[in-house]
Amino acid sequence: MSWDHGTSIHRVLNSSHFLKIQTQPQATRTTITTTVVEEEENPGQQQRCRQQIQREDNLRDCQMYLMQQMRGGYDKVAMIKTESNPHQQQLRMCCQQMENLDEQCRCEGLREAMRQQRGQGQIQEEEMREMMQQAENLPSKCDLSPRRCQMRASIF
């Protein structure tokens, strides 16, 4: 068998006849879409976001949910998704607060929630890093856009 630019030639039995078979290369295409929401330099938008974040109590329910996540506030066996699970209820309340923010304000809202937690002085730096990692993916858990928020080291 020899290859000639995508064409394979096979010898048929012991005869001198050749069979030319055209082959199509198999290709798989994967498309990954990433949405990045850049913070706008628009002071009016920044002011609207600050107002919305304050109206949603600096995403207090998200702060509480993240603290529960970080500190393992509930027995792992009890983490089954049920309506009566307090952990799931806290997540739903957090998601509602984030949903009440404009899409372009959600990441800043989470960053503000992290600043609030840090400002209380009850969280060690390592715990704060863990909480920030959880916060980055919180919009995805809530099925909201953007799916991921970049947390900044400047929160420390």
C-alpha positions as CSV (number, residue, x, y, z in Angstrom):
1,M,0.0,0.0,0.0
2,S,1.3,3.5,-0.8
3,W,-0.1,6.9,-0.2
4,D,-0.5,9.6,-2.8
5,H,-2.1,12.8,-1.3
6,G,-5.1,11.2,0.3
7,T,-5.4,8.4,-2.3
8,S,-4.6,4.8,-1.3
9,I,-3.7,2.2,-3.9
10,H,-4.3,-1.5,-3.1
11,R,-3.2,-4.4,-5.1
12,V,-6.1,-6.7,-5.8
13,L,-5.2,-10.4,-5.1
14,N,-2.2,-11.5,-7.2
15,S,-3.1,-9.8,-10.4
16,S,-1.4,-6.8,-11.9
17,H,-4.6,-4.7,-11.7
18,F,-4.8,-1.9,-9.2
19,L,-7.9,-0.6,-7.5
20,K,-7.8,3.1,-6.8
21,I,-9.8,4.1,-3.7
22,Q,-10.4,7.7,-2.9
23,T,-10.5,8.2,0.9
24,Q,-11.7,11.3,2.8
25,P,-9.8,12.3,5.9
26,Q,-11.9,12.0,9.0
27,A,-11.8,15.2,11.1
28,T,-13.6,16.1,14.3
29,R,-14.2,19.8,15.0
30,T,-14.7,21.1,18.5
31,T,-15.8,24.6,19.1
32,I,-15.2,26.2,22.5
33,T,-16.9,29.5,23.1
34,T,-15.6,31.7,25.9
35,T,-17.5,34.8,27.0
36,V,-15.4,37.4,28.7
37,V,-17.1,40.4,30.0
38,E,-14.7,43.3,30.2
39,E,-15.3,46.0,32.8
40,E,-16.4,49.1,31.1
41,E,-14.6,52.4,31.6
42,N,-18.0,54.0,31.6
43,P,-18.5,55.8,35.0
44,G,-22.3,55.8,34.6
45,Q,-22.2,52.0,34.3
46,Q,-19.9,51.7,37.3
47,Q,-22.2,53.8,39.3
48,R,-25.2,51.7,38.3
49,C,-23.4,48.5,39.2
50,R,-22.4,49.9,42.7
51,Q,-26.0,50.8,43.3
52,Q,-27.3,47.4,42.2
53,I,-24.7,45.6,44.3
54,Q,-25.6,47.7,47.4
55,R,-29.3,47.1,46.7
56,E,-28.6,43.3,46.7
57,D,-26.8,43.7,50.1
58,N,-23.3,43.2,48.6
59,L,-24.5,39.7,47.6
60,R,-24.7,38.7,51.3
61,D,-26.4,35.4,50.4
62,C,-23.5,34.5,48.2
63,Q,-21.0,35.4,50.9
64,M,-22.9,33.1,53.3
65,Y,-23.0,30.3,50.7
66,L,-19.3,30.6,50.0
67,M,-18.5,30.5,53.7
68,Q,-20.5,27.3,54.0
69,Q,-18.7,25.8,51.0
70,M,-15.3,26.7,52.4
71,R,-15.9,25.7,56.0
72,G,-17.9,22.6,55.2
73,G,-20.9,23.9,57.1
74,Y,-23.0,20.8,56.2
75,D,-22.4,17.1,56.4
76,K,-21.4,15.7,53.0
77,V,-24.1,13.0,53.2
78,A,-26.8,15.8,53.6
79,M,-25.6,17.6,50.5
80,I,-28.2,15.8,48.4
81,K,-30.1,18.3,46.2
82,T,-33.4,18.7,47.9
83,E,-35.7,21.6,48.4
84,S,-35.2,21.4,52.2
85,N,-31.4,21.3,52.1
86,P,-30.2,24.6,53.7
87,H,-27.1,24.6,51.6
88,Q,-29.1,24.4,48.4
89,Q,-31.5,27.1,49.7
90,Q,-28.6,29.4,50.3
91,L,-27.3,28.8,46.8
92,R,-30.7,29.6,45.4
93,M,-30.9,32.8,47.3
94,C,-27.4,33.7,46.1
95,C,-28.3,33.0,42.5
96,Q,-31.4,35.2,42.9
97,Q,-29.2,38.1,44.1
98,M,-26.8,37.7,41.2
99,E,-29.7,37.4,38.7
100,N,-31.0,40.7,40.0
101,L,-27.8,42.4,38.9
102,D,-27.1,43.4,35.3
103,E,-24.9,40.8,33.6
104,Q,-22.0,43.2,33.4
105,C,-22.3,43.9,37.2
106,R,-22.2,40.3,38.4
107,C,-18.4,39.7,38.5
108,E,-17.9,43.1,40.2
109,G,-20.7,42.1,42.7
110,L,-18.8,38.9,43.5
111,R,-15.5,40.8,43.9
112,E,-17.3,43.2,46.3
113,A,-18.7,40.3,48.2
114,M,-15.1,39.0,48.6
115,R,-13.8,42.4,49.7
116,Q,-16.6,42.5,52.3
117,Q,-15.6,39.1,53.6
118,R,-11.9,40.1,53.7
119,G,-12.8,43.3,55.5
120,Q,-14.5,41.5,58.3
121,G,-11.0,40.1,59.3
122,Q,-12.3,36.7,60.2
123,I,-10.8,34.8,57.2
124,Q,-7.2,33.8,56.8
125,E,-5.5,34.4,53.5
126,E,-5.5,30.7,52.5
127,E,-9.2,30.5,53.3
128,M,-9.8,33.6,51.2
129,R,-8.0,32.1,48.3
130,E,-10.2,29.0,48.5
131,M,-13.3,31.1,48.7
132,M,-12.3,33.2,45.7
133,Q,-11.8,30.0,43.7
134,Q,-15.3,29.0,44.6
135,A,-16.6,32.5,43.7
136,E,-15.1,32.4,40.2
137,N,-17.4,29.5,39.2
138,L,-20.5,30.7,41.1
139,P,-22.2,32.2,38.0
140,S,-21.9,28.8,36.3
141,K,-23.6,27.1,39.3
142,C,-26.4,29.6,39.0
143,D,-26.6,29.1,35.2
144,L,-25.9,32.8,34.7
145,S,-23.7,34.7,32.3
146,P,-20.8,35.3,32.4
147,R,-20.1,31.7,33.3
148,R,-16.9,32.5,35.2
149,C,-15.6,35.6,37.0
150,Q,-12.0,36.4,37.4
151,M,-11.2,37.3,41.0
152,R,-8.3,39.6,41.5
153,A,-5.4,39.2,43.9
154,S,-5.9,42.9,44.7
155,I,-8.8,41.9,47.0
156,F,-6.1,40.9,49.5
